[in-house]
C-alpha cells in the first residue's frame, strides 16, 4: 500500500477510539480486558480484613475509672452498713445476756443463802435431836445428861462428834459427878473393861489439865497403884480417858481410838 492509504487507515482508527499512540506501533498487543467475576453470596473471602481500632480519648478512660471507683465505694459502704447493723445486733444480744447473767447471779445468791439457812437449820435440828437422844437414852445427873457412844474415835474426832450432836465431851467437875459418870459407864460396858474419852487434856501446857471448854480441872480421879500410877505419859500422852471397871483416869496418846462419852444440858431440869 502506499503512504496515502496508511494515513487514511490510521485516521479511521482514531475516529473509532482505537488508535495507537505514536511510537507504540511496534509494542506488543495489549492484554485483553477481563471483567471482574462476582462471588456468590455466602462465599468466604480468602483473607479477612483486620478491624480498624476504635479511636479512644483520655476523657472516656477517666470517666470509666471514675465510675468503677464509685461503684467500689458504694459496695464498701453497703458492707460497712451491714457490719454496723451486725455490731448493733450483737451489742443488743450481749446486753440481754448480761442482764440474764445478772438476774441468774442474783438467783444463785438467793439459792446459796437458802442452802446456808437450810444447812444451819439442819445443824440445829441435829443438835437438838442429839440432846434429846442423850437425855432419853443416857443418864441424867443434875442439870446434865451423859450418853456413851460405842464407836471408836480419836480425841479430836470424839470432841467433834459431841459438838455436832449439840453436846460436848463429858467433863466431871466434882466427886459427885465423877461417881455418877463412873457408875453409868461401868453399867454400860459390864462385865467388860473399856476406856472412854473424857473432855480433859494438857495439850496447851504439860501438867496443866483443862476441860474442853478451857476451864481448869480442880478435881482428879487418877489411878493410884504401886505398880503404875497416873499420869505417867509425860509429853507423849496428853489426853485423859476413864476406865469402865473402876472409873479411874488414865493419860493416853491423843490419836488413840476408843469409845467416848458426851454430856448434854438437861433443859427439862433447867
Phi, psi and omega per residue, in radians:
X1 nan 2.810 3.139
X2 -1.668 3.030 -3.141
X3 -1.080 -0.521 -3.126
X4 -1.175 -0.702 3.139
X5 -1.197 -0.639 -3.138
X6 -1.134 -0.718 3.130
X7 -1.132 -0.720 3.124
X8 -1.118 -0.664 -3.139
X9 -1.173 -0.695 3.117
X10 -1.132 -0.669 3.121
X11 -1.124 -0.682 3.130
X12 -1.164 -0.691 -3.133
X13 -1.176 -0.678 3.125
X14 -1.148 -0.636 3.106
X15 -1.146 -0.476 3.127
X16 -1.541 -0.038 3.133
X17 1.425 0.314 -3.092
X18 -2.076 0.483 -3.114
X19 -1.458 2.630 -3.106
X20 -1.753 2.307 3.137
X21 -1.047 2.736 -3.100
X22 -1.175 2.400 -3.141
X23 1.607 0.001 3.138
X24 -2.064 0.278 -3.109
X25 -1.203 -0.551 -3.129
X26 -1.572 -0.029 -3.139
X27 -1.208 2.712 3.132
X28 -1.139 2.678 -3.124
X29 -1.121 2.486 -3.122
X30 -1.151 2.610 3.133
X31 -1.173 2.483 -3.122
X32 -1.149 2.496 -3.133
X33 -1.200 2.210 3.109
X34 -1.952 2.041 3.133
X35 -1.204 2.559 -3.121
X36 -1.253 2.274 -3.109
X37 -1.660 2.054 3.099
X38 -1.338 2.364 3.127
X39 -1.425 2.595 3.123
X40 -1.128 2.680 3.119
X41 -1.079 2.407 -3.128
X42 1.730 -0.224 3.099
X43 -1.280 2.437 -3.126
X44 -1.594 2.265 3.122
X45 -1.145 2.715 -3.123
X46 -1.129 -0.673 -3.127
X47 -2.273 2.122 3.130
X48 -1.357 2.454 3.117
X49 -1.310 2.449 3.108
X50 -1.271 2.363 3.142
X51 -1.195 2.458 3.115
X52 -1.367 2.329 3.126
X53 -1.093 2.392 3.134
X54 -1.263 2.462 3.134
X55 -1.214 2.347 3.092
X56 -1.997 2.783 -3.140
X57 -2.288 2.595 3.110
X58 -1.008 -0.518 -3.109
X59 -1.187 -0.751 -3.128
X60 -1.165 -0.659 3.090
X61 -1.121 -0.696 3.116
X62 -1.127 -0.740 3.128
X63 -1.119 -0.677 3.120
X64 -1.113 -0.807 3.122
X65 -1.124 -0.704 -3.138
X66 -1.106 -0.774 3.123
X67 -1.134 -0.649 3.104
X68 -1.122 -0.772 3.115
X69 -1.085 -0.734 3.114
X70 -1.078 -0.711 3.132
X71 -1.151 -0.679 3.101
X72 -1.154 -0.708 3.097
X73 -1.116 -0.668 3.107
X74 -1.125 -0.714 3.087
X75 -1.118 -0.710 3.094
X76 -1.134 -0.656 3.116
X77 -1.115 -0.711 3.081
X78 -1.111 -0.723 3.125
X79 -1.125 -0.739 3.110
X80 -1.118 -0.666 3.095
X81 -1.088 -0.750 3.096
X82 -1.099 -0.700 3.108
X83 -1.106 -0.719 3.111
X84 -1.104 -0.723 3.110
X85 -1.118 -0.760 3.107
X86 -1.112 -0.699 3.122
X87 -1.122 -0.734 3.113
X88 -1.110 -0.746 3.117
X89 -1.091 -0.758 3.112
X90 -1.115 -0.692 3.118
X91 -1.107 -0.696 3.107
X92 -1.125 -0.758 -3.140
X93 -1.140 -0.694 3.107
X94 -1.115 -0.706 3.103
X95 -1.097 -0.749 3.098
X96 -1.102 -0.701 3.121
X97 -1.133 -0.706 3.109
X98 -1.111 -0.689 3.090
X99 -1.099 -0.750 3.119
X100 -1.125 -0.720 3.112
X101 -1.110 -0.659 3.111
X102 -1.123 -0.773 3.112
X103 -1.134 -0.687 3.117
X104 -1.142 -0.695 3.123
X105 -1.097 -0.686 3.100
X106 -1.125 -0.707 3.122
X107 -1.167 -0.677 3.097
X108 -1.105 -0.703 3.083
X109 -1.074 -0.733 3.093
X110 -1.116 -0.714 3.137
X111 -1.121 -0.726 3.107
X112 -1.096 -0.709 3.088
X113 -1.083 -0.729 3.123
X114 -1.133 -0.689 3.133
X115 -1.123 -0.763 3.103
X116 -1.091 -0.682 3.130
X117 -1.140 -0.766 3.116
X118 -1.111 -0.704 3.129
X119 -1.110 -0.719 3.114
X120 -1.139 -0.717 3.082
X121 -1.086 -0.684 3.128
X122 -1.112 -0.750 3.106
X123 -1.091 -0.753 3.139
X124 -1.115 -0.729 3.131
X125 -1.144 -0.671 3.120
X126 -1.143 -0.699 3.110
X127 -1.120 -0.765 -3.136
X128 -1.155 -0.695 3.091
X129 -1.099 -0.747 3.105
X130 -1.104 -0.683 3.124
X131 -1.134 -0.779 3.125
X132 -1.119 -0.711 3.116
X133 -1.115 -0.712 -3.141
X134 -1.083 -0.674 -3.112
X135 -1.425 -0.462 3.137
X136 -1.448 -0.690 -3.090
X137 -1.661 -0.379 -3.061
X138 -1.602 -2.626 -3.096
X139 -2.076 2.198 3.084
X140 -1.464 2.432 3.094
X141 -2.556 1.724 -3.095
X142 1.113 -2.063 3.132
X143 -1.684 0.245 -3.111
X144 -2.156 2.784 3.000
X145 -2.288 2.313 3.120
X146 -1.907 2.465 3.083
X147 -2.478 2.195 3.099
X148 -1.492 2.359 3.068
X149 -1.940 2.027 -3.077
X150 -1.507 1.111 3.090
X151 -2.535 2.567 -3.002
X152 -1.554 2.223 3.071
X153 -2.501 2.659 2.959
X154 -1.349 3.139 -3.031
X155 -1.058 -0.830 -3.123
X156 -1.132 -0.707 3.123
X157 -1.146 -0.668 3.108
X158 -1.136 -0.737 3.111
X159 -1.079 -0.711 3.138
X160 -1.159 -0.711 3.137
X161 -1.112 -0.721 3.128
X162 -1.109 -0.718 3.119
X163 -1.134 -0.699 3.122
X164 -1.103 -0.482 3.141
X165 -1.575 0.114 3.100
X166 1.495 0.262 3.137
X167 -2.231 -2.617 3.107
X168 -2.723 2.920 3.110
X169 -1.167 2.583 -3.069
X170 -1.033 2.319 -3.111
X171 -2.329 1.438 3.108
X172 -1.174 2.048 -2.998
X173 -1.689 -0.225 3.115
X174 -2.606 3.134 -3.083
X175 -1.106 -0.702 -3.105
X176 -1.079 -0.839 3.125
X177 -1.139 -0.674 3.122
X178 -1.073 -0.808 -3.123
X179 -1.152 -0.711 3.125
X180 -1.137 -0.734 3.135
X181 -1.181 -0.722 3.127
X182 -1.096 -0.705 3.125
X183 -1.130 -0.715 3.129
X184 -1.144 -0.789 -3.121
X185 -1.140 -0.706 3.132
X186 -1.094 -0.759 3.130
X187 -1.177 -0.528 -3.118
X188 -1.209 -0.739 -3.061
X189 -1.744 -0.012 -3.089
X190 -0.994 2.352 0.122
X191 -1.659 0.222 -3.092
X192 -1.418 3.127 3.113
X193 -2.345 1.824 -3.089
X194 -2.239 2.340 3.092
X195 -1.350 2.623 3.090
X196 -2.294 2.529 3.120
X197 -1.249 2.465 2.939
X198 -1.956 2.805 -3.137
X199 -1.454 0.988 -3.100
X200 -2.366 2.397 3.113
X201 -2.789 2.881 3.007
X202 -2.187 0.752 -3.107
X203 -1.174 -0.588 -3.094
X204 -1.283 -0.753 -3.094
X205 -2.565 2.248 -3.087
X206 -1.065 2.204 3.100
X207 1.550 -0.211 3.098
X208 -1.787 1.733 -3.058
X209 -1.531 2.334 3.140
X210 -2.307 2.744 3.016
X211 -1.357 2.949 -3.131
X212 -1.106 -0.389 3.099
X213 -1.503 0.074 3.065
X214 1.634 -0.112 3.136
X215 -1.414 2.608 -3.108
X216 -1.254 2.514 3.085
X217 -1.450 2.219 -3.131
X218 -1.924 -0.324 3.104
X219 -2.062 2.327 -3.111
X220 -2.197 2.597 3.084
X221 -2.293 0.906 -3.132
X222 -1.175 2.563 3.067
X223 -1.198 2.286 3.111
X224 -2.081 2.023 -3.125
X225 -2.639 2.550 -3.077
X226 -1.202 -0.347 3.116
X227 -1.580 -0.648 -3.100
X228 -2.601 1.764 3.053
X229 -1.701 2.555 -3.121
X230 -1.885 2.672 -0.076
X231 -1.425 2.530 -3.102
X232 -2.315 0.199 -3.073
X233 -1.577 -0.203 -3.118
X234 1.078 -2.392 -3.117
X235 -1.380 -0.116 -3.108
X236 -1.507 -0.625 -3.079
X237 -1.997 1.931 -2.989
X238 -2.152 0.095 -3.132
X239 -2.139 2.551 -2.963
X240 -1.854 2.384 3.052
X241 -2.242 2.768 -3.136
X242 -1.937 2.357 3.024
X243 -1.319 2.415 -3.089
X244 -1.377 -0.332 -3.078
X245 -1.446 -0.625 -3.100
X246 -2.242 -0.110 3.100
X247 1.415 0.099 -3.135
X248 -1.277 2.692 -3.135
X249 -1.655 2.506 3.078
X250 -2.307 2.519 2.990
X251 -1.611 2.464 -3.054
X252 -2.404 2.916 2.968
X253 -1.147 2.358 -3.050
X254 -1.222 -0.339 3.136
X255 -1.577 0.057 3.070
X256 -1.267 2.495 -3.141
X257 -1.743 2.394 3.119
X258 -2.830 3.070 3.065
X259 -1.195 2.940 -3.092
X260 -2.581 2.831 3.131
X261 -2.126 2.279 3.045
X262 -1.877 2.614 3.033
X263 -2.094 2.563 -3.092
X264 -2.285 2.704 3.068
X265 -1.379 2.288 3.104
X266 -1.553 1.719 -3.063
X267 -1.267 -0.431 3.094
X268 -1.136 -0.763 3.137
X269 -1.187 -0.556 3.110
X270 -1.207 nan nan
